[in-house]
Amino acid sequence: MPIIELEDVSYIREKNPLLQQINWTINPGEHWAILGLNGAGKTLLLQIITGNLWPSKGKVTVLGEVFGQTSIPELSKRIGWVSTALQVRLRMNETAENIVLSGKFASIGLYQDYTLEELQQAKQVLMSLGAVTVIGKTYQQLSQGERQIVLIARALMAKPALLILDEPCTGLDLFAREELLQRIEQLASEPHAPTILFVTHHTEEIMPFISHVALLKEGHFFKQGPREELLQSALLQAFYQRAIEVTPYTEERHMITPKA
């Protein structure tokens, strides 16, 4: 059973097609990156996958549930979504572990009664991500990198089958970004890791654990397939329609820079 299956999905707003005839299948065991410039439609696509937007056309199936034949709120409990947009909605004086615990209830802030065992579980998730030092600190006291780790831990509290990371490295300095990417890679290597959908517009953020890449351009998939086939100079130059240079960033990662 595919994790995600989109069949001829389009999204039209005021007669303007923002997503066009998206056909896409993510199978178990795959981790995908969506690569595209700003305005390509990445966030719209995520909103459709999570049920926050309804497609104008086409069929959406996520985790075996067909949209229109299932409960979206129930499905949402099986999907973790990490986005910097969530940060502005969080309480800055809330402790890291309380923010993580709120993920169990899919709430912004804690309004439900919880047990000490559940609170300990939240701390354990942070520790599993190497973030023991944030426990007891308020969100306001955390660095940007630490905040992103807390958001990932929050998403993991519900033990999702699908984890969507929407440009998680935004606002991070070089060192914080590398630390975050290493922790995400470690998460992906765990036996019961969720399927990861990593959204970015920086090729150097596409880590070796990513098995497949989708190139999204102006609301449609320019190309999709195995990572090693997609991250090629000629293909990426055709995708961006600019003179670019693909250079090694590390042994298994690549960086794109514009040619002068």
N, C-alpha and C positions, 0 to 999 in steps of 0.2 A: 504494500500500500504506500503510495507516494506521501511524502510529508506535505508538499504543496503541489497542486495541479491547477494551472490557469489555462482555460481554453477560450481562445478568441476574445480575450477581455479588453474592453475599451472603456474609457471614461471621458465623457463629453460635458463641458460646462459652457453654457451660453453659446451653443453651436460650435464651440472650439474644442477639437479633439486633443485632450491632454495626454491620454494614453491610447495607443492604437494597436489592436489585434495582438495582444500579448499571449503567446503560447509558451508555457514554461512548466517544467516538471522537476521537482527536487525529490530525490529518492533517499531512503534511509542510508546512513553512512556517509552521505555527502555533506560538505560544508561549502557554502557559496559566498562569493563577494559580488556585490553590485557596484560597478564602476561607472561613473558618469559625472559630467560637469554640473554646476549649479543650474537648476531649472530643467534638468533632463526628465524629471518626473519620478525621482527616487522616492521621495516622501509620499507622494500620491499612491505609488505602488504599495508601499508599506501599509498605508491606511486601508487599502482595499484588502490586503492579506489579513489584517487584524480585524476587519469588519467595521472599522470606523467610517469607511466610505463604501457606498454600494456602486458596483460597476454599472455603466449605462448599457453595456452588452457583455455577453459571455458568461461562462460558468467558472465559479471559484470553489475549489475543494481544499480544505486545510485540515490536516491530521485526520483524514477520512470523513470529515463533516462537510456536506454540501451546503453552501450558503443558500438560504431560502427554505431549507429543510432541517435546520438545526437551531439551537439556542446560541446566539453570539456571546452573551454574557458567560455562559458555561464554557464555551470554547476559549474565551479570553483567559480563563484561569490556567489553560495549558500552554499559553504563549507568554514569554517574557520579552519585554520591549524596553530597551535602554536608549534614551535620547536626552541630549542636553536641554531640550525644551521642558523636560520634567523638572529640572533643577529649580526653575523659578516658582514652581508650585509647592516646593517643600518648605517646611518650617526650619529656619536657620538655627533655632535654639533646640531642635530635636537631636537626641544622641544618635550616633551612627547605627547602633544596634536596634534602636526603636524604628528608624527609617527602614532598615532591613526587614524587621519583623512586620512592618505594615504591608510588605509584599505578600505575606501569607493571606492577607485579607483583601488584597487588591484595592487598598485605600490610600489616600494621601493624608498621612497622619494616623494615629492610633485612636480609634473610637470604640473598639471591641475589648472585652475582657480577655486577658491572655494569661497563660500559666508561666511559671518560672522555667519550666521545661521548654516552652516555645521560645522564651527569651534566650535561653542557653543555645537553642538551635540556631537562632540568628547570629549569635556570637561565633558559633562553630562554622557557619558559612563564611563569615569574615576571615576566620583563622585559616580556612581551607584555601582562601585566595591570598594568603600571606599578608593580611591586613590587621593583625592583632593589635597594632599600635593605635588604631583609630577607635577601638572600643572605649567607651566612656567619654569620648570627645563629641562636642556638638558639631553639626554640619558646618556651621560658620567657621569653626577652627580648622577645618580640613583644607588641604591643598586641592587644586583642581583635579589632579590625578587621583588623590584619595577619594574625592567625591564620586568620580566615575567608578571606582572599585565598589563603593557603597551602593551605587545604582545597580551594578551588575549583581552584587550579593542580594539586593532587594528582589531583583527579577528571578533569582535562583531559589528564593524561599518557597515558591509554589511548585518547585520541581517541574519546570516546564519541559515539554517535548521539543519546543522550538524557541530559540533565543535570538531575537533580532537586536543587533547592535548598530544603531543609526549614527554613523560618524562619531564613534566614541572618543576619538583622539582630538576632537575640536578643542582648541584652547590650551592644549598641553605643550609644554616645552619638549625639546628633543629627548631629554632623559626620562621625563615622566611618561612620554609616549612609548618609549621602548620598554619601560617597566610594565606598563599596562598591556602592551601587545604580548609580552612574554607570559603574563598571567592568563591572558585569554587563550594563548596556545596551550598552556598547561591544563586549563579547564577542558579544552577540546580533546585532550589526550586521555581523559578519565574514562573508565569503562562505561558509565551510564550518562555520558555527556549529552546534552541536547543537541539537536541539529542547529548549527550556527549560521545565521544570515548576516553578513558583515557589509555594511554600506559605507562607501568612501569615494573620494575623488583623488586619492593619492595612491599610486601603485605600490609605493614602498611600504604601505601599511598591509599589503596582502601577504600574510604569513604563509609558511610552508604547509600548515594544516588545511588551508583552503584548497579544496579539490577542484572546484569549478568557479568560473567567472562569467558574469553576464554584463555585457556592455550596453548601457541604456543611453539612448540619444534621442532627444526631441520626442519623447513619449513612446518610442518603440525600441525593441531589442535589435541593435545593430548586429550583434553576434553573441552567441553563448556556447559554452562548452568547457572541456577540461582546461585547467589553469595553464598548463605548459603550452597549450595550443593558442590561447588567447593573448598571452603576454609576449607577443612578438612585435618587433619594430614596424614591419610593413603594415600589419593589421592595425596596430594602434595609431599609426600615422594616418591611415584611411579613416579611422574612427574619429580622430580629432580634426582631421582636415587641416592640419598645421605641420610645419616642419618640426620634428621632435627628435630627441636623442634618448634612447633607452640605455641606461648604464647600470652596472651592478651596484646595488646598495649594500647587500651582504652576499654571501655565497648563493643563497636561494631566493633573494628578493631583488626587485628592480625598481629604479627610479626613472621617471620621465622628466626631462627638462626641455624647454623650447630651444630650438636652434636659433642662433642670432642671424 
